[in-house]
Amino acid sequence: MSFTIRAFRTCDTDPVVALWEEAGLTRPWNDPRKDIERKLAVQPELFLVAVDGDQVVGSVMAGYDGHRGWLYYLASARRGEGIGRALVAKAERLLLASGCPKVQLMVRPENAAARGFYDALGYASFDTWATGKRLIADA
């Protein structure tokens, strides 16, 4: 591997936001910088980046609510090199060490590549109705 995985540092903010934008993960109604700020206030050790030298080449945010773990913002600048797989594995190990019994994530329906990626990692889709309510507007 030509990368290492470590906890996010505030100096990673600009490269991580650029990575998310390049990967198509950002949305107009979510300010990625505010998402980072919020994550750093809650379980910051579960916000990981993959780095090659001083270059950020991947990221994943994980969280555990006492019932299940969640993965968000998985992105890789160099697909096919195992960066995403390594980030997921590290996040899973950290969640398991916290006593987390299962992990879930959400994939947009049009993102067939992500669905295939997670299928290959042993994730299974299930039918559920996803719903949400914004409590703080970013935009």
Secondary structure, 3 states (H helix, E strand, C coil): CCCEEEECCHHHHHHHHHHHHHCCCCECCECHHHHHHHHHHCCHHHEEEEEECCEEEEEEEEEECCCCEEEEEEEECCCCCCHHHHHHHHHHHHHHHCCCCCEEECCCCCCHHHHHHHHHCCCCCCCCCCCCCCCCCCC
